Amino acid sequence: MSSSYETRYASSPQAVKEYNTEQLRSEFLIDNLMEIGKVNLTYSHYDRYIAGSAVPLAPLTLETIDPLKSSYFLERRELGIINVGGAGTVSADGVIYELGFKDALYIGSGNKEVVFKSDDISNPAKFYLNSAPAHTNYPNQKVGLAEANKLQLGSMETANHRTVNQMIIGGIVTTCQLQMGMTELKTGSVWNTMPAHVHDRRMEVYFYLDIPENQAVCHFMGQPQETRHIWMNNHQAVISPPWSIHSGAGTSNYTFIWGMAGENLDYGDMDVCKITDLR
């Protein structure tokens, strides 16, 4: 088999207060992404969300995993894909979609066969995958980076000048609950998602990329009055529970992909935390 998975169970905020660094990383950090020639998946019990990757040299097929109890992966799920490597293709039941660097693709439930390929194995495609349960089928749709809805947020003065690329989101793609996009920080800016917020109606996963060599991002999580941090490297992801903030600061500018699922599809549904109230 070319795929593997691991399971992460939900943790209460009371328990997380007592976690040491190793426990925090074990519960929330996903550090096995972008392994050459493999599909690696992490199945989270927060909203049954899956985050993973596929890096094909030879073609890779997305196989079902035991927790799904399904005959194929997308029997009761939808899938979002963003390519963060060389050019490649994704085939969904024989329909081929070409994905360049930072292009996205939504695949609806009911697609029985999903196959990943790289155009050039010396510069393979690196497909970042997010998946959530789906109650019905919606059409597959590619969203190139140029087609994303772009929001300009923050400022150089507060070191958080950034472009939010809304890609798999209402108004662009119809989904059951999955949403994905990509935020690119401008040169000289390091803070993402500040002011921080929580949204108890949905969970989120952050995937960090474009982190220069020998640089890192410090990801902040936890309840606003009881924050914790996890240091992260390029092509690592972190699970953010619904009760947790999700923010970060890097030693350089960088990019991150956000994906979420849960109770509603309102992008602006969040409870903002005052910066001066964070502890």
BELTA-V263026 format. One record per run of one state. SS is the DSSP state (@ for helix, = for strand, . for the rest). FROM is the first residue (numbers start at 1). TO is the last residue. If there is no record, write none. Layout:
BEGIN
((SS	FROM	TO) (SS	FROM	TO))
END
This chain:
BEGIN
((.	1	2) (=	3	8) (.	9	12) (@	13	16) (.	17	20) (@	21	28) (=	29	30) (.	31	38) (=	39	44) (.	45	49) (=	50	54) (.	55	59) (=	60	61) (.	62	65) (@	66	68) (.	69	76) (=	77	83) (.	84	87) (=	88	92) (.	93	94) (=	95	99) (.	100	103) (=	104	107) (.	108	113) (=	114	118) (.	119	120) (@	121	123) (.	124	126) (=	127	133) (.	134	140) (=	141	143) (.	144	144) (@	145	147) (.	148	148) (=	149	153) (.	154	161) (=	162	168) (.	169	178) (=	179	185) (.	186	190) (=	191	192) (.	193	196) (=	197	198) (.	199	201) (=	202	209) (.	210	216) (=	217	223) (.	224	225) (=	226	232) (.	233	235) (=	236	240) (.	241	246) (=	247	250) (.	251	254) (=	255	262) (.	263	270) (=	271	272) (.	273	274) (@	275	277) (.	278	279))
END
